[in-house]
Amino acid sequence: MIKLADNRLKEYGKEVFKKIQYKPTSSSIKPVHIANGLFRLVLGSSYNIKPLHEWSTIKYKQGKEVYPISYIIENYDNLIDGDATNQQISDLRYFLEAIFNADKGNYPSMDYSVLTICSKTQVNKKVQNEYKMPRFLYNILSTKIDGQVSPCIELIKKCLEDESDDLSRLVSPIIKMVKKKIHTVEEADLDLTGVELRIRKAFDRLAYNANYKNTNKLLSMERIILFACFSIILHLSSRIIDLSDKYDNNNRIPILFDSDRTLAPIEYASQETVLRAKLGIEEYFENELEGILKQEGYESFTHKEMLERINMISIADSNKIKNKTPEKEKRKEYKKLYLGFYEQSRDPFDAIIKATRFKLFSDEYSTSPSNFMTSLGRKIKLVYGKNKTSRFSPDPVLLETILLTILEPDNRSMNLSEFGIKLWNEFGVIIGANPEIDFENLAKWNVSQNTPGDLAGSLAQNAKKIADMYIAMGYGKRYADGVTILGLNL
C-alpha cells in the first residue's frame, strides 16, 4: 500500500491556517501577546526587556525563586540605594509585577515573556503565543486605502514614543539599560473586502476619535488592543459570509450583547449567538479546507474511493499529551467520523471535509478555533460565562471602545436607533435598539425560535440598559421625549 506524505492530516490544518492568516489554536493567547507583536511591527523594532523582566518576575521553579533578591542586588547594585532594605526591594518588585505582569504574560523564561506595555522599551521580540495574529492585524492597518495607511499606525507610534507617562518614568532607571533591535517589516498590499475592510475602517475611526479627544496614551493603546482582539473574533466567526455563495454579503452573523445578565430571554438568545458564531468558525475552516482538498482531487472520489483514501493518509501523533492513541485507532476514529457524516449527507466530499475538520479540532489542537474565540473573548470581557452558558456581555470599557469605532469623524453623534443599525452593518452586533428589525435578524439565524419569554420586549429593555451605561460614562444623553443620543462632547 502506498502512503501519502507523513502528517498529511496535520498539514491540511496548516494549509487552512495559512489561508486564514493566523493560527487560533491556543487558550494561552492573551491581549498582551497581540499588543507586543502589533507594536513591534508598527515600530519596526523591539527591545531587550531582560532588566525589567527580572525586576518584575517573582516566580518559582522547583521550589526556588528564579530571580531572588540576592540576584537583583548583585546585578543591579548601581540602581539600588545603599540604605534600601530587602523588604523595600521586595515591595518594589511586587509593585512592578502588579503593573507589568497585569495580563499574566510574564514567565520565568524571557523567551516566552511579554510585559504590560506603556512605551516602546517594553516591546519584546517575537514570542510563540502571537500565532501570527499581530501580522494579520498589521497587514490590515498597513494596506493603503486612497494612498494612505491607517491613522492607527501613526497613533500607535506616537503613543509608544511618548515616555512621559508615570509608569515609564517610574522604571526609567531600569529601562535605560535596554538595547534596541531593528526589524525589517514588509508592508502589506491586500485587497481588503467584506469584514476585513470593515475592520480596517473601524480602526481608522478609532484613531480619528482618539486624536479628536486628545485621549490619554495608555487608554488609547488599551482601546486599540481591545478592538484588535475583538476584530480577530469577528473575522474568525464572520469571514464565511464573504466567502460562501450560500450567504448574502449584506447579511451578518449575529452577536447579541447581553447588557447586564438580568433579562432571561436576552441571556438565552445571546448564548445562541455564541453557538452561531462557533458554527461560523467551523464553516470558515471547512470552506478553506474544501479548496485544499479539491486540489488533490477529493471532489471526484466515490464513497469507496474516499474510504481507500482514508486508509492511505498518515495520521500524526497528536500534540495533546492526554491523547496518545495509536495511529491504527486514530484512523478507525477518522473513518467512523466520515461514515457518520456520509450517512447524513450521502455526499463523500462533504463528509470528508466535515470529518477532517472535526478530527483536527478534537485531536490536533490544544484549543479548537471555536473554543479559542470564547477564550480570548473572556480575556477582553466580551464573553461571560463558560461552556453552554457563554454569552456576549461586554464590560463598559469594551462598549466604550466599540462606540469609538462606530462614530464618524464628520458626525460624532447619533441617536440610539442609528447606533443599533450601524452596529449591525459593521459588526453584526445587536443590542435591541431597533427591536422589530433586531428580532427579524435573529430569526433569520433561528436564534429566536427556542428563546423563552418575550424576546422582542426584552430587546428594547436591553438597549435601554446599554444606553444607560453610555450615559453614565458621559457618552450619551436621554431627552424628555425619550430620544437617546450617543456621541462625543454631549
C-alpha positions as CSV (number, residue, x, y, z in Angstrom):
1,M,0.0,0.0,0.0
2,I,1.4,3.4,-1.0
3,K,1.1,6.0,1.7
4,L,0.8,9.8,1.4
5,A,3.4,12.1,3.0
6,D,3.7,11.8,6.7
7,N,1.5,14.0,8.9
8,R,-0.7,14.8,5.9
9,L,-3.8,15.4,8.1
10,K,-2.0,17.9,10.2
11,E,-0.6,19.5,7.0
12,Y,-4.2,20.2,5.8
13,G,-4.7,22.2,9.0
14,K,-1.5,24.2,8.4
15,E,-2.6,25.0,4.9
16,V,-6.0,26.2,6.2
17,F,-4.4,28.5,8.7
18,K,-2.1,29.9,6.1
19,K,-5.3,31.0,4.2
20,I,-6.9,32.3,7.3
21,Q,-3.6,34.2,8.0
22,Y,-3.2,33.2,11.7
23,K,-3.5,30.2,13.9
24,P,-6.2,30.4,16.6
25,T,-5.4,27.2,18.4
26,S,-4.3,28.1,21.9
27,S,-6.1,29.4,25.0
28,S,-2.8,30.8,26.2
29,I,-3.1,33.7,23.7
30,K,-3.6,36.9,25.6
31,P,-4.2,40.5,24.6
32,V,-0.7,41.4,25.7
33,H,0.8,38.9,23.2
34,I,-1.2,40.6,20.4
35,A,-0.1,44.0,21.7
36,N,3.6,43.0,21.8
37,G,3.5,41.7,18.2
38,L,1.5,44.5,16.7
39,F,3.5,47.2,18.4
40,R,6.8,45.6,17.3
41,L,5.6,45.5,13.7
42,V,4.5,49.2,13.9
43,L,7.8,50.3,15.4
44,G,10.0,48.1,13.3
45,S,12.0,47.4,16.4
46,S,12.0,45.6,19.7
47,Y,14.0,45.9,23.0
48,N,15.8,43.6,25.3
49,I,13.4,43.5,28.2
50,K,15.7,41.5,30.4
51,P,16.3,44.1,33.2
52,L,12.6,44.9,33.7
53,H,11.7,41.2,33.2
54,E,14.0,40.3,36.1
55,W,12.8,43.0,38.4
56,S,9.1,42.3,37.7
57,T,9.3,38.4,37.7
58,I,8.5,36.8,41.1
59,K,8.3,33.2,40.0
60,Y,9.5,29.9,41.5
61,K,10.9,26.9,39.7
62,Q,11.4,23.6,41.5
63,G,10.8,25.4,44.8
64,K,13.4,28.1,44.2
65,E,12.8,31.7,43.3
66,V,14.0,32.4,39.7
67,Y,15.4,35.8,40.4
68,P,15.8,36.1,44.2
69,I,16.7,39.4,45.9
70,S,20.3,38.4,46.2
71,Y,20.4,38.1,42.4
72,I,18.8,41.6,42.0
73,I,21.2,43.2,44.4
74,E,24.2,41.6,42.8
75,N,23.2,42.6,39.2
76,Y,21.6,45.9,39.8
77,D,23.5,47.4,42.7
78,N,24.0,50.6,40.8
79,L,20.2,51.2,40.8
80,I,19.7,50.4,44.5
81,D,20.1,53.0,47.2
82,G,22.6,51.8,49.8
83,D,20.0,52.3,52.6
84,A,17.3,50.2,50.9
85,T,16.3,47.1,52.9
86,N,15.5,43.7,51.4
87,Q,11.8,44.3,52.3
88,Q,11.7,47.6,50.5
89,I,13.3,46.0,47.4
90,S,10.7,43.1,47.6
91,D,7.8,45.6,48.0
92,L,9.0,47.5,44.9
93,R,9.3,44.2,42.9
94,Y,5.8,43.2,43.9
95,F,4.6,46.6,42.8
96,L,6.3,46.3,39.4
97,E,5.0,42.8,38.9
98,A,1.4,44.0,39.6
99,I,1.9,46.7,36.8
100,F,4.0,44.9,34.2
101,N,2.5,41.4,34.6
102,A,-1.1,42.5,34.8
103,D,-2.0,40.2,31.9
104,K,0.0,37.3,33.4
105,G,2.2,37.2,30.3
106,N,5.5,37.2,32.3
107,Y,7.1,33.8,32.7
108,P,10.4,32.6,34.2
109,S,11.9,32.4,30.7
110,M,12.3,35.7,29.0
111,D,11.9,33.9,25.6
112,Y,8.2,33.4,26.3
113,S,7.5,36.6,28.3
114,V,5.7,39.8,27.3
115,L,5.2,42.8,29.6
116,T,2.4,45.2,30.0
117,I,3.4,47.9,27.5
118,C,3.3,51.6,28.3
119,S,6.1,52.7,26.0
120,K,8.5,51.3,23.3
121,T,11.1,49.9,25.7
122,Q,8.7,47.2,27.0
123,V,8.2,45.8,23.4
124,N,9.8,42.4,23.3
125,K,11.0,40.2,20.3
126,K,8.5,37.8,18.7
127,V,7.2,35.1,21.1
128,Q,5.3,31.9,20.5
129,N,1.9,32.9,21.7
130,E,1.5,35.6,19.0
131,Y,0.4,32.9,16.5
132,K,0.7,35.3,13.5
133,M,-2.3,37.4,14.8
134,P,-0.3,40.6,15.0
135,R,0.9,40.2,11.5
136,F,-2.7,39.7,10.3
137,L,-3.7,43.0,12.1
138,Y,-0.7,44.9,10.8
139,N,-1.5,43.8,7.2
140,I,-4.9,45.3,7.6
141,L,-3.6,48.5,9.0
142,S,-0.7,49.0,6.6
143,T,-2.7,48.3,3.4
144,K,-3.2,51.6,1.7
145,I,-6.7,52.9,1.1
146,D,-6.8,56.0,-1.1
147,G,-3.0,56.0,-0.9
148,Q,-2.9,56.1,2.9
149,V,-2.2,53.5,5.6
150,S,-4.4,53.5,8.7
151,P,-4.0,56.5,11.0
152,C,-3.9,53.9,13.8
153,I,-0.3,53.2,12.8
154,E,0.8,56.8,13.5
155,L,-1.2,56.9,16.7
156,I,0.5,53.7,18.0
157,K,3.9,55.1,17.1
158,K,3.1,58.4,18.9
159,C,1.9,56.6,22.0
160,L,4.9,54.3,22.2
161,E,7.5,57.0,21.6
162,D,6.0,59.1,24.4
163,E,7.8,58.1,27.6
164,S,6.4,60.9,29.8
165,D,3.7,58.9,31.5
166,D,4.1,58.0,35.2
167,L,4.8,54.3,34.5
168,S,7.5,54.9,32.0
169,R,9.1,57.4,34.3
170,L,8.9,55.0,37.3
171,V,11.0,52.4,35.5
172,S,13.3,54.8,33.6
173,P,16.4,53.8,35.6
174,I,15.8,50.2,34.7
175,I,14.9,50.6,31.0
176,K,17.9,52.9,30.3
177,M,19.8,49.6,30.3
178,V,17.8,48.0,27.4
179,K,19.1,47.5,23.9
180,K,17.2,48.2,20.7
181,K,16.9,45.7,17.8
182,I,15.8,46.8,14.4
183,H,13.4,44.5,12.4
184,T,12.7,44.6,8.7
185,V,8.9,44.7,8.3
186,E,7.3,44.1,4.9
187,E,4.4,46.4,4.1
188,A,1.1,44.7,3.0
189,D,-0.8,45.4,-0.1
190,L,-4.1,43.5,0.3
191,D,-7.4,43.7,-1.5
192,L,-9.5,44.3,1.6
193,T,-13.1,43.2,1.3
194,G,-16.0,42.4,3.5
195,V,-15.3,42.1,7.2
196,E,-11.6,42.8,6.7
197,L,-12.4,46.2,5.1
198,R,-15.0,47.0,7.8
199,I,-12.4,46.1,10.5
200,R,-9.9,48.5,8.8
201,K,-12.3,51.4,8.6
202,A,-13.3,50.8,12.3
203,F,-9.6,51.1,13.3
204,D,-9.4,54.3,11.3
205,R,-12.4,55.8,13.1
206,L,-11.0,54.7,16.5
207,A,-7.8,56.6,15.7
208,Y,-9.6,59.7,14.5
209,N,-11.8,59.8,17.6
210,A,-8.7,59.3,19.9
211,N,-7.0,62.2,18.3
212,Y,-10.1,64.3,18.4
213,K,-10.5,63.7,22.2
214,N,-6.7,64.0,22.8
215,T,-7.0,60.8,24.7
216,N,-4.5,59.6,27.4
217,K,-2.0,57.5,25.5
218,L,-2.3,54.5,27.8
219,L,-6.0,54.5,27.3
220,S,-5.6,54.8,23.5
221,M,-3.3,51.8,23.4
222,E,-5.7,49.8,25.6
223,R,-8.6,50.5,23.2
224,I,-6.6,49.6,20.2
225,I,-5.7,46.2,21.6
226,L,-9.2,45.6,22.9
227,F,-10.5,46.2,19.4
228,A,-7.7,44.2,17.8
229,C,-8.8,41.2,19.9
230,F,-12.5,41.9,19.0
231,S,-11.5,42.1,15.4
232,I,-9.9,38.7,15.4
233,I,-13.0,37.2,17.0
234,L,-15.2,39.0,14.4
235,H,-13.1,37.9,11.5
236,L,-12.9,34.3,12.5
237,S,-16.6,34.0,13.1
238,S,-17.9,36.1,10.2
239,R,-15.5,35.7,7.3
240,I,-17.5,32.9,5.9
241,I,-20.2,35.4,4.9
242,D,-17.7,36.9,2.4
243,L,-16.5,33.6,1.0
244,S,-19.5,31.3,0.7
245,D,-22.1,31.5,-2.1
246,K,-24.8,30.4,0.2
247,Y,-24.8,33.7,2.1
248,D,-25.7,37.2,1.0
249,N,-22.7,39.5,1.5
250,N,-25.0,42.1,3.2
251,N,-26.0,39.6,5.8
252,R,-24.3,39.3,9.2
253,I,-23.8,36.6,11.7
254,P,-25.5,38.0,14.8
255,I,-23.6,38.9,18.0
256,L,-26.2,39.7,20.7
257,F,-24.9,41.9,23.5
258,D,-26.4,41.0,26.9
259,S,-26.5,44.3,28.9
260,D,-26.3,43.1,32.5
261,R,-27.3,39.4,32.6
262,T,-30.7,40.1,34.2
263,L,-33.0,39.5,31.2
264,A,-33.5,35.8,30.7
265,P,-34.6,35.9,27.0
266,I,-31.6,38.1,26.2
267,E,-29.3,35.8,28.1
268,Y,-30.6,32.7,26.3
269,A,-30.5,34.3,22.9
270,S,-27.0,35.7,23.4
271,Q,-25.9,32.1,24.2
272,E,-27.4,31.0,20.9
273,T,-25.4,33.7,19.1
274,V,-22.2,32.4,20.7
275,L,-23.1,29.0,19.3
276,R,-23.9,30.5,15.9
277,A,-20.5,32.3,15.9
278,K,-18.8,29.0,16.6
279,L,-20.6,27.4,13.7
280,G,-19.4,30.3,11.5
281,I,-15.8,29.4,12.5
282,E,-16.3,25.8,11.6
283,E,-17.8,26.8,8.3
284,Y,-14.9,29.1,7.6
285,F,-12.4,26.4,8.3
286,E,-14.3,23.9,6.2
287,N,-14.6,26.4,3.3
288,E,-10.8,26.8,3.2
289,L,-10.3,23.1,3.6
290,E,-12.6,22.4,0.7
291,G,-10.4,24.4,-1.7
292,I,-7.3,22.4,-0.5
293,L,-8.9,19.0,-0.9
294,K,-10.2,19.9,-4.3
295,Q,-6.6,20.4,-5.5
296,E,-6.0,16.8,-4.5
297,G,-9.0,15.5,-6.4
298,Y,-11.2,14.7,-3.4
299,E,-14.2,16.2,-5.1
300,S,-14.4,13.4,-7.7
301,F,-14.0,10.5,-5.3
302,T,-16.7,7.9,-4.8
303,H,-17.7,6.7,-1.4
304,K,-15.5,3.6,-1.9
305,E,-12.5,5.7,-3.1
306,M,-12.9,8.0,-0.1
307,L,-12.6,5.1,2.3
308,E,-9.5,4.0,0.4
309,R,-8.1,7.5,0.7
310,I,-8.6,7.5,4.5
311,N,-6.6,4.3,4.7
312,M,-3.7,6.0,2.8
313,I,-3.4,9.1,5.0
314,S,-0.7,9.1,7.6
315,I,-2.2,10.5,10.9
316,A,0.4,12.1,13.0
317,D,0.8,11.8,16.8
318,S,-1.4,14.3,18.5
319,N,0.0,17.4,20.2
320,K,-2.3,16.7,23.1
321,I,-0.5,15.0,25.9
322,K,-3.5,13.0,27.0
323,N,-4.2,11.7,23.5
324,K,-1.6,9.1,22.7
325,T,-4.0,6.8,20.7
326,P,-2.1,4.6,18.3
327,E,-2.3,5.6,14.6
328,K,-4.4,2.5,13.8
329,E,-7.1,3.6,16.3
330,K,-7.0,7.2,15.1
331,R,-7.6,6.0,11.5
332,K,-10.5,3.9,12.8
333,E,-12.0,7.0,14.5
334,Y,-11.4,9.1,11.4
335,K,-13.2,6.6,9.2
336,K,-16.1,6.4,11.8
337,L,-16.4,10.2,11.6
338,Y,-16.5,10.1,7.8
339,L,-19.2,7.4,7.8
340,G,-21.3,9.3,10.3
341,F,-21.2,12.5,8.2
342,Y,-21.7,10.5,5.0
343,E,-24.8,8.9,6.5
344,Q,-26.3,12.4,6.9
345,S,-25.4,13.9,3.6
346,R,-24.7,10.9,1.2
347,D,-22.0,13.2,-0.2
348,P,-18.5,11.8,0.1
349,F,-16.8,15.2,-0.4
350,D,-18.9,17.0,2.1
351,A,-18.5,14.1,4.6
352,I,-14.6,14.1,4.3
353,I,-14.5,17.9,4.8
354,K,-16.5,17.7,8.0
355,A,-14.7,14.6,9.3
356,T,-11.3,16.2,8.7
357,R,-12.3,19.4,10.4
358,F,-13.8,17.6,13.3
359,K,-10.7,15.3,13.6
360,L,-8.3,18.3,13.6
361,F,-10.3,20.3,16.1
362,S,-10.6,17.4,18.5
363,D,-7.2,15.8,18.2
364,E,-4.5,18.1,16.9
365,Y,-5.1,21.4,18.6
366,S,-4.8,22.1,22.3
367,T,-7.7,24.5,21.8
368,S,-10.0,24.4,18.8
369,P,-10.6,27.6,16.9
370,S,-14.2,27.8,18.1
371,N,-13.1,27.5,21.7
372,F,-10.3,29.9,21.1
373,M,-13.0,32.5,20.3
374,T,-14.6,32.2,23.7
375,S,-11.2,32.0,25.5
376,L,-10.0,35.3,24.0
377,G,-13.5,36.8,24.4
378,R,-13.3,36.2,28.2
379,K,-9.9,37.9,28.4
380,I,-11.2,41.1,26.8
381,K,-14.5,40.9,28.8
382,L,-16.6,40.3,25.7
383,V,-17.7,36.8,26.7
384,Y,-19.2,36.0,30.1
385,G,-19.8,32.5,31.5
386,K,-18.4,29.2,30.5
387,N,-19.3,26.3,28.2
388,K,-23.1,26.3,27.5
389,T,-23.6,29.5,29.5
390,S,-21.1,31.5,27.4
391,R,-22.7,34.7,26.1
392,F,-21.7,38.1,24.7
393,S,-21.8,40.5,27.6
394,P,-19.2,43.2,27.1
395,D,-18.0,45.4,30.0
396,P,-18.2,49.2,29.9
397,V,-14.6,49.6,28.6
398,L,-15.2,47.4,25.6
399,L,-18.6,49.1,25.0
400,E,-16.8,52.5,25.0
401,T,-14.2,51.2,22.6
402,I,-16.8,49.9,20.2
403,L,-18.7,53.2,20.2
404,L,-15.5,55.0,19.2
405,T,-15.1,52.6,16.3
406,I,-18.6,53.5,15.1
407,L,-18.7,57.3,15.3
408,E,-17.7,59.0,12.1
409,P,-15.2,61.9,12.1
410,D,-17.7,64.2,10.4
411,N,-20.6,63.1,12.6
412,R,-19.6,62.2,16.1
413,S,-23.2,61.7,17.4
414,M,-26.2,59.7,16.6
415,N,-29.4,58.5,18.1
416,L,-29.7,55.1,19.7
417,S,-31.6,53.6,16.7
418,E,-29.0,54.8,14.3
419,F,-26.3,53.4,16.5
420,G,-28.0,50.0,16.5
421,I,-28.2,50.0,12.7
422,K,-24.6,50.9,12.4
423,L,-23.6,48.2,14.9
424,W,-25.4,45.6,12.8
425,N,-24.0,46.8,9.5
426,E,-20.4,47.0,10.7
427,F,-20.1,44.0,13.1
428,G,-23.4,42.1,13.2
429,V,-23.8,43.3,16.8
430,I,-27.4,43.5,18.1
431,I,-28.3,45.4,21.3
432,G,-32.1,45.8,20.7
433,A,-32.1,49.4,19.6
434,N,-34.5,48.5,16.8
435,P,-36.5,45.7,18.4
436,E,-38.5,44.6,15.4
437,I,-35.5,44.7,13.0
438,D,-33.2,43.0,15.5
439,F,-35.8,40.3,16.2
440,E,-36.0,39.6,12.5
441,N,-32.2,39.4,12.1
442,L,-32.1,36.9,15.0
443,A,-34.9,34.9,13.5
444,K,-33.1,34.6,10.2
445,W,-30.5,32.6,12.0
446,N,-33.1,30.6,14.0
447,V,-31.9,32.3,17.3
448,S,-35.4,33.4,18.4
449,Q,-37.3,30.1,17.9
450,N,-36.5,28.5,21.2
451,T,-35.9,31.6,23.4
452,P,-38.2,31.5,26.5
453,G,-40.2,34.6,27.3
454,D,-40.8,37.8,25.4
455,L,-37.6,38.3,23.4
456,A,-38.9,41.3,21.4
457,G,-39.8,43.1,24.6
458,S,-36.6,42.2,26.3
459,L,-34.6,43.6,23.3
460,A,-36.0,47.1,23.9
461,Q,-35.1,46.8,27.6
462,N,-31.7,45.6,26.8
463,A,-31.0,48.6,24.6
464,K,-32.1,50.9,27.3
465,K,-29.7,49.3,29.8
466,I,-26.8,49.6,27.4
467,A,-27.7,53.3,26.7
468,D,-27.8,53.8,30.5
469,M,-24.2,52.6,30.6
470,Y,-23.1,55.0,27.8
471,I,-24.9,57.9,29.6
472,A,-23.1,57.0,32.9
473,M,-19.8,57.1,31.0
474,G,-20.5,60.5,29.6
475,Y,-21.2,59.3,26.0
476,G,-25.0,59.8,26.0
477,K,-28.0,61.9,26.9
478,R,-31.6,61.0,27.2
479,Y,-34.1,63.8,26.5
480,A,-37.6,64.4,27.7
481,D,-39.2,62.9,24.6
482,G,-37.4,59.7,25.3
483,V,-34.8,60.0,22.5
484,T,-31.3,58.9,23.4
485,I,-28.3,60.5,21.7
486,L,-24.8,58.9,21.9
487,G,-21.6,60.6,20.9
488,L,-18.6,62.8,22.0
489,N,-18.8,66.1,23.8
490,L,-22.5,65.9,24.6
